[in-house]
């Protein structure tokens, strides 16, 4: 993994002067990200950045501003930023919960119960629901119904240009369920969306009929979902059992059974 591909859980490590190094040259983490974006991170660097990131969250939450009433909305903002950057929500949820649960001394006593309770609720919701209704319920101003519909309709139009609705698995659905299928694809996180279009045979169709190189395919799909091309590449490649992609960062392969179950429910 290169420096520019690393997605911090919170991004807070950039607020502090953490020291790292490359080939014996000492520098701050900010300097590494600014000046060496193509450097291939070692396992040591990745562990170091993860530690710095967790330590940063602990430092920030020590502030007097945070109370049980204010900390949840702040935590949710960090969570949504991570997901929008292409990160796996379960990595964030599990990593944050373990940090608090296993190292309670690093967090303010008056916040710990609220943090753990909130994270457990979010983990349960994400395990049960293919669509993040929690986000819509707690942030209604961010994606009101008319904007959600616009996003779905926009994706539907793009998919239609490339023969999506001529796929066998899509053709056999009723019109309302075709719409529901597109909504599942457009409103879920990228790993789920990639796993679903792969299950439907759309990736194979795109390679055979529309794109001469993987790069062109990644670029087009990234535009549809408004994400980074690297995130598309990683999530497509991990669907191959022999891929050497980072399976903790790109998790479409973990969504295979979920998307199949959701598709079968539409038949």
C-alpha positions, 0 to 999 in steps of 0.5 A: 500500500502506498502512502496516498492509498492509506485511509486514516480511521479519523484523520486526526493524526494530521493535527499533531506532530507525530514523527516517522521516517523513510530510509533513515530520514526522520520526518513528520507524518504530514511531511510523509503524506505531502512529499512521499505519496508514492512511497510503499508503506511497510507493515511497521509504517501501517501499524505506526499510523494506526497507533498515531490515529487512535492516540489522536482520537484519545487526545481530542476527546480529552477536551472539555467540549466533549460531553456524553451529549456532544460526543456522539455527533462528533463520532458520527462525523468521523465515521461518515468521513471515513466511509466517504473516503472508501473505508470499510465501516466495520473496520472503523467500528471494530477498531474504535470499539476495541480501543475504548473497551480494551484501553478504557484508561485512555478515555474520559470516564464520563464518555466511555459508557456513551461511546461503547453503547453507541458503537455497539448499536451501530455495529448491530445496525450495520450487521442487520441492514444493507442500507444505512438507515441510521445515517438518514435518521440522524442526518436528515438534512444531508440526504433528504428524500428528493436528493436520494431519489436524484442520486438513484436516478442518476446511477440508474441512467448511467447503468442503463447506458451500459446494458445493465437492465439487459442482464439476465438476473436484472431482466427477470425482476419486476419493474418495482424490484429493478428500482429497488435493486438500483437503490440498494446499489446506489445507497450502500457503501462501495464494497457492497455495491461492487459485490452486487454488480459482480454478482449480477454479472455486470463487471464481466459484461462491462469488460467484454462489451465496453472497456478495453482496459481495467483502468478505463473500467475503474475510472468509469465506475469511480465516476458513477459512485463518486469515489476514488479509482483505487477503491474501485480497483481494490474492491473488484480485485478482492473478489478474486480469491487469488488476489493479493489486495489488502482484504482488510481495506477492500472488503467486497468479498465479504459482501458476497453472501449478503448481496446474494440474499438481498437479490433473492429477496427481490425475486 
